[in-house]
């Protein structure tokens, strides 16, 4: 952001939000796009977002980092807003463990919205360190997974009772 930050410099209070990749934007000014997105029902918005997940290879050595690319694309030519029940807008799992950990995550219960402009694509790059985090009471352990095939899944964090846009791929650890 160029120039002073009105949040820190005593400027007027405005609602600032961060999108999936941490870019801040100001949602205080209504636009044609925000009006159009309000006309798209949430059920249609959830189905309009396509998710794809990919890795740079299919086979990795055990304990080797895995680079993961996740793409989210609004397939409609109009803006959409996908409501999420918590602050988490999206996530990824390995064999069902969120971000490779069985540790319970505490995410604020405040609802959020995953917003897309018409036809917008958002890409996120993450690196899994190649280890699974395991908890047992107060004990926490980082475990090198056994050789085998593992499923990576990326998803939009809609409620469990709602359509959840997602995609999966598999990798093999040797």
N, C-alpha and C positions, 0 to 999 in steps of 0.2 A: 504494500500500500504506500503510495506516495503522499507526502505531507503529514500533518499532525493527525494523531488518532483522537477523535472527539471523545472517546470513552475515557482516555487518560488526561486529556487537556481541558476538562471541565466543559466541553461542548454539550449540546443537547443530547438527552438520552434517546437512543434509537435502538431498535431490536437488531442485534447482530447475531448471526448464526454461522455455523461452520458446515460445509458440505462433507461428503464422504472422504475426500482427500485432504480435508483440513483447510480448504480455502474459505476465507470469510467473505460474506456478502451482506449487504444491508437490505432487509425485507420491509422497510418502513414505507416505501413508496409503491402504491399499487400500479401495476402496469397491465397492458393488454394481455401479456403472457400469464400473469398471476390470475387475471380474470378468467382466461380460457382454461387454465388448469383447474379452477374451481368447478368448471362445468363437467369435467371428466369424473365419473363415479369412481370411488376407491377400488371397487372390484375390477373395473376395466383398466385402471391405472396399474394394478398389480399384474394383470395379464399382458400389459403393454411392454413391461420391462423384461428384456432378455438378459440372461446371465451366462457368461462363458468363463471357464477356468482352464488354464493351460500351464504346463511346466516346460522348461527348456529341453528336458530329456525325459525318457521313460524309465531309465535304469540308473540307480544311484548306489554308491557304496554306503554301507551302514555308517551312521554318524556324520554323513556329508550334508551340508546345507542344500535345501531345495528352493530354487527361485520359482515363485508362483505369480502368475499374472491373472487378474480377475477383471473382466469387462462387464459393464452394465450398459445396456442400450435401450433407450426409449424408441420403440418401433413406430410410434405415432408421430405425425407431423405437428402435433400440438403439445404444449407442456403438460406434464402429469406430476402429481404429488402422491407418493405412496406412503400412507400412514404406518408407523411402527409403534407398538405398544410401549417400548422403552427407548432410551437414548441411543441404543445400538441400532444403526441403520442397516448394517450388513455384517457378514461374518464368514469364516471358513472353518472347516473341520477336517481332521484326519481320522478315518475310521470312527466317526461319530463324536470324537473329542474336540471340543471347541479350541481352536488354535493349538491342538496337540496336548491338551491338559485335561485331566479329570477333576481339577480343582473347580469348585463352585464359583461362578462369577457373580459379583454383585453390581448390577447395572441399575441406575435410578429408574424408578417406575414411571417417570414422566414420559408421556408420549412424544414422538418426534415425527419428522416427515423427511422422506428421501425424495428430493425434487429433481426433475429433469426438464430441460428445455425441449422443444420439439426436435426429435431426431438425435438428441444429445447422447454421446457415448462418454462414459467415465471409466478410466482405467486405473487400477490400483496394483502396485507391485509389493509383494510381501516375501519374506524369506523365512521358511521354517528351518530351524536349526538342526533338524534331523534327529531330535530326541523327543521322547514323550515325558511329560511331567506327571508324576503320580503322587497322590497324597494319601496318607493313612493317619488320621487324627492330626496331631501336631507335626508329624514327620512329612517332609517333602523330598522327593527323589527325582532326579533326571535320569531316564532310562534309555539306553540305545535299543531301538526296536529289533526284534528278531528278523532274519531274512524273510522275505515274502512280498506279497502284493498288498498295497494299502490304497484306500479310496480317499481322494481329496475332494471336498465339496465346498462350493461357494453358494451363498444364498442372500436374499434380501430378508431382513429380520422382521417379517410380518408375524402376526400372532399365529399360534399353533393351529387354531381353528380356521385359518384363512389360507388361500392359495399362496404358496411360498415359491417365488421364482428362484430356481437354483440350477446348477450344472455340476457335473462330477467328472473326474478323470482318475485314472489309476497310475500308480508308479510301482516299481519293483525295487526292493532293497536287496542287495547281494552282499 
